[in-house]
Amino acid sequence: MIKPLLQLNRWQLSRQISILLCLLSLCSLAILSGCQNNIPQKNHITHLTLWQGINPPANRDVFQKLVTKFNQTHPNIQVDSLFILGSDMALPKILTSVVGNATPDLLVYNPGITGQIVELDAVTPLDQWWNEFPHKSEVFPNLLEELKLNGKLWSLPFWNSNVGIFYRPDLFEAAGITQTPKTWEELIAVAQKLTLDKNGDGRPEQYGILLPLGKGGWTVFTWFPFVLSAGGGIMTDNYPNLNNPAAITAIKFWQQLLQTGVATLSPPERGYEEDAFFAGRVAMQITGPWSYITKSPVPFNAFPIPIHTTPATVTGTGNIFMMKTTSEKQQAALKFLEFIVSQEFQTPWSIGTGFLPVNIKSLNSPEYQNYLQTRPWLKVFLDQIPLAGSLPTIAGFSRISENLGRAIEQTLLGKSSAEVALKQAQERLEVIWGDMSSP
């Protein structure tokens, strides 16, 4: 296949810009690394630097208390948790740290980065240690599959979650709706009843559902359950395959929600915000149990992602990597990983944040079961765990996500049909994949 010259030059230019960004951040990361490496090693204490981007701040507070507990019970290990990944530059920061040999000892991120840091030889596989770990049976086994690449386990699950649809029971009741929708067709019908033009000006003051606008990761993440429910995906044999019937069907369904006037779009790249839900301007929103909705005073409940051909959702697993450092630090890091997947960590973490536990004993503990009694909506997400698919973990997934997100955005804005937008996205990826594989 002959590569279109213009697209190839844009890809090369993008790579040069990325390299420049990495170089610009390298100095600051080197300074940070120097500070980390110069921490005095008194009394044979092994210091571990952990990078994380845990949000909201209340969840960071929960995590810090648990890190402090670990440090107090392991006097020869000191974990220093640093919040440095909370911006759009998180990925460049991580990749720059790899290029500059200034990686942290532990990294809390998401599985989507696995392919890139494995390709850069920056992370240590955990298979041998995990196979010998005496408590591995306590961790939900299906969560580990998402974290594997090329048959190896590269990280451990930190938290578990998936997406459903939160709704306002008060608005459902006012519209005379007594059953939550179970299919795509029922979702449209319910959303129509919830869309109200209260003052007769031709513009609804209340919409049935909010859809995310933008080409960022949140749009792709919350759309992904719909392509899974349509019986498809976005990869074939580890190669991007966006232009397929299931993907077209899933985008067209979102487009149908907009064209029938029952959905409204979020502000650009802010589909995760819940202000419209709180204000009653939308009655339904796609999100997960970590949501601010669960901590708000407004009435809410949740139901599973409606079905097209098969029940499905997408996992929102957070994970923790052990980066390549010294043998001493890695031995200490493994102790912290044991703590992360233990009932001792998972029960207070899950209760404090709303994430689902990765530890089976934690899920069945009296403390967590009592917690569930006060939050029955959580059962929706617990029941969806076996149905959850995951986004790919291959190197280059960020490019797939970006181009897929652009196709979704163009379709929702009416700039292109789903077929044309996905065809163009696939063509761009074929140029990129060809360039990545060339010597």
N, C-alpha and C positions, 0 to 999 in steps of 0.2 A: 504494500500500500504506500502511495506517495504521500508524504506529509504536506499539508497545506503550509506554505511558507510563512504566512502571516501568523497562524496559530503557533507554529513552532517558535517563531521569534518572541511571541508574547510569553510562551512558557519559559524560554531561556531568560528573558528579561525578569520574569517573576522569580526565577531561581537566583539571579544576581541580586535582586532586591532583598530576598530572604537572607542571602549570605551577608549583605551589608548590614541588615538589622542585627544579625548574630554578632558581627564584629563590633557594632556600636555598643551592644550590651555586654560584651566579653569583659571589658575592663571592670565594670561594676561587679560582675559575678566573680571575677578573679579576686577582687578586694574582699567580697563576702566569703569566698572560699578560704582566703588567707586568714581571715578572722576566725573561721571555724577551725582551721588546722592548727592555729596557735593557741587554742584553749588549753590551759595547763592540765596535764594528765596526773593529777595528784592522787595518791593512795591507790594507784592502779585502776582508776575509774576510766571506763571506755565511754567516750562521748559520741553520741550518734546524732547527726543532723537529719531532721525529717522535714520535708517540704510538703505543704498541703494547701488546699484552697477551700476548706470547709466553710460552707455558708448555710443558713444565715449566722450572724455572730453568736447567737444563742447556742447553736450546735457546736461552734468552736469552743465555747466555754465548757460544754459537756466533755468534749474531747480532751481539753487541757486538764480538767480535773482527773480524768482517767490516766493521762500521761503522768501526772504528778503522783498518782497512786502507784503506777508501775515503778517510777523512780524511787519512791520510798521503800518499796518491797524488794528492789534490786539495787542495793547500795553500790555495787561495782559497775552499774550501767546508768548513764544519764542521757535521756532522750531530750533533745532540744527541738521543739516543734515550732516551725516558722511558717507564718501565713504569707506566702509570696506568690501564690498562683491564682489570685482572685480577679485577674483582668484578662482582656482579650489577648494579651501578650504572653499568656501562660505557656503555650506550646513553644514559642520561640525562646523563652527563658530556659525551658528544659533542654531543648536542643543545643542552645548556646553553652549550657553547662557541660554537655557531653563533649562538644567540640573543644572547649577550653579545659577539659579534664578537671572540672570543678563541680561534679555531681554531688548531690546529697547522698547520705547513706541509705535513706528510705524515702520513697516517693509515693504519696497518696494522690491518685489521679483517676483516670477511667480506662477501661480496657482498650479504647480506641487508639491509644498511643503505642500499644504493644509492638506492632510490626515495625514502627520506626526505631524504637530504642533497641529492639532485638537486632535489627539490621546494622545499627551502629555499634553493636557489641558492648552496650552500656549496662546491661542488666544480667543478673545471675539466675539461671533456671533453678527451680525448687524441687524437682522430681525426686531426687535421691533422698533429700531430707523429709519430704512429705510422705514418701512411701514407708519411711521408718517412724513417722510421727505417731505416737500411741493413741492420740485423740482425733485422728483424721475422720473417723466414722461419725463424729459429732457435727460435721459440716455438711450441709446439703450438697450432695455430689453433683447435681446438675449445674450448680453455680461455678464449678471448676472448669466445665467445658468451655465456657466463654473466655476463660483466661488462658487457654492453651493455643499454641501456634506451632505448626510443624511437629505435632505430637509431644511437645514439651510444655510444662506448666511454668509460666513466667511470673506469676503474682498470686496473691491470695485475696479472696473476697473480704472486703472491709465492711460493707453494708449491702443490703439487699433491698430492692424495690422494683416496682413496675408501674406503668401508667394505666389509669382508668379515666372515668369521667365524673368529676364532682358536679353536683347540682344543688339548686336552692329549693328545698321542699316547700317553702312558703309560696314560691312562684308556681311550682307544680300544682299545689293545692288550689291556688287562685285561678289557674287555667283549667281546673277540673281533671287533671291528669292523675290517675291512681296507680299506673304501672310504669316502671322505667323501661326504656326501649331495649330490645334484645337483638334487633337486626338493623342494618343500615336503613332500610325502608321505614322502620318504626322510628328511628332517630330523626329522620326528616319530618315525619308526621308530628312527632312531639315538639320538635323545634318550631314548626309552623304555629302550633297553638300557643307557644311561648313568645312569639314575636308580635309585639303590640305597637301600633301607632296611636298613642293615647290622645294626641291633640289634633289628629287629622291633617297634618301637614304633609303627609306622604312619606315621612321618614320615621322609622320606628324609634321609639325611646327605649325599647327593650327588645333584645334579640335572643333567639334560642340558644346559640352557641358562639363561642369565640374561637377563631382559627388564627394561628400565628402567621404573621407576615414577615418575610425575610428569607435569606438563603443560608442562615447560620445553622449551627448544630441543633438548636432547640426545635426548629421547624422539621428537620429531617427525623429527629428522635420521636417527636409526637405523631408524625405521619407514618412512621415505620409499622406500627401495629396494623394499619389498614392494608398495606401491601401484603403483610403476612396473612391477614384474614382473607385476602383475595386469592390466597394460595400460591403466592410467589415470593420473590426476594429481589436482590439487586446484584447478586454475584452468581457466576456460573464457573465452576472449576477455578476458583480464586482469580477470576477475571471479571471486571465490571460488566454488568449486563442490565443497564437501566431501561433500555427500550424494549420492554417486554409487556405482554398483556396485563399482568397483575399490577405492575407499576402504573400503567396507563389507567386502569380501572380505579385504582386508589386515588390518583390525582383528580380524575374526573368526578369522583364522589365528593371530594372537598369543593371542587368547582361547582357542583350541583347545589351544595349547601349555600354557596354564595349567590348563584344565579336565581335560586328560588327566594332569596331575600331573607332567609332564616338565620344566616350567620353574618358576623361582622369580623373584620380583620383587626388584629392588634396593631399598635404602633410598630414601625419597622424595627425588627430584631429585638422586640420586647414581648414576645408571645408568652413568656413565663410570668409576666406581671398579672396581678389579680384584682386590680382596682375596679375594673368593670364588674367583676363578680361581686365584690363587696358592695358596690353601689346599686346592684340590681339591674345594671344595664345589659348584662348577659345572665342567662339562667343556667348555662352549662359551660364547663371548661375542662380541657384535656390536661391532666397533670397527675402527680403522684402523691403518696402519703407524706412526703417531706414538706408539702405545700404550706405556705402561710395560712391558707384557708383553714387548716386543721387547728390553728391556734387563734382564730378570729372569733369574735362574738356573733357573727352572722350565722343563721341556720344553714346547715349543709349536710349532705350525705353523698354517697358515691355508688356507681354501678360499673360493671365491667365494660370493656370496649365492645360495642355491638358487633355482631357477626355478619359477614358476607357469605363466605363458604365454609369457614372454619373459625373456631374461637382462637383468639390470639392477643398478645400484648407484647411489649418490648421491655426487657429487663433494664433497670437503671442501676446495675451493680457498680459500686465503687470498689476500687481495689488498691492494694499496696504492693509496690515493687521493692525488692532488695537490690540496690544498685551494686555494680562492681567496685569494691573498695578493698580494704585489707582483710586478711583472714580473721584477725582479731575482731574487727568491726562487724564482719559478717556473722561470726558466732554470737556476738551480742545482739545483732539485728534479728537473728532467728528466735532468740528469747522474746523479743518484742512481738514478732509475728505470732508466736504461740499465744501471747496475751491477747492479741487482736481477735483471734478466732475463738477464744475461750468463752465459756459462759460468764465468767467473772467480768469480762469486758462487754460482751454483746447484750446482756440484759440491761444494765444501766444505760448503755449507749442507745439501744433501741427505744427504751422508755423515754429517754430524754430528748430524742430527736424525731421520732416518728418513722424512722427507717425500720425495715423488717430485719429480724435477726438472721445471721448466717449460721448460727449454732442451733442445732435441734434441741439440745437440753435447755437452751435459753428460751426457745419458743414454748416449750412445755413446762417451764418453771412456774411455780405459783405466783411469783411477782409479775411475770409477763401475762399470764392468764387473767390475773386480776386487772391488769392494765387493759386487756382486750375487752373485758366486761364493760368498761366505761367508754370504749371506742369501738362499737360494733362495726362501723364502716371499714375498719381495717381488715375485716374478714374478706372483703372484696379482693384486696390485693394479695392476701395470703392464699386465697383459692386460685389466683391467677399464676402463682409461681410456676406450676408445671407447664403452663401454656406459653410462657415467655420466651420469645426469640431474642436474639442479640444482634447488634450491629457488627459488621466485620472488624477483625482486629489486624488485618493485613497492613503492611507498609503501604503508604499512599492513600489510606482511607480518607484523610483530610481532603484530598483532591476529589474523591468520589462524593463526599458529603457536600462540598462546595458546589459542584456542578449539579448534583441532584437538587440541592436547595434552590439553586438558580432556576431550574426547570419548574419546580413547584411554585416559586414566586412569580415567574413569568405567566404561568397558567392562571394563577389566582388573580393577577392584575389584569387579565384579559389581553395580554400582549402576544400570546401564542396559544395554540392548542396543546393539549397534553402530548399528543403524538409528535408534533414538531419540536416542542421543547425538549422532550426526552431524546429524540433522535439527535438533536444538536449537542446535547450533553454527552451522549454516548460517543459522538464523533470527536469531541474535545478530549475525552478520556482516552480514546484510542491513540490520539496523537501523543498525549502525555505518557501513556504506558509504553508506546513505542520508543519515546525519547528516554524513558527511565531504563529500558532494557538494552539500549544501544551502548556500545563500548565507549 
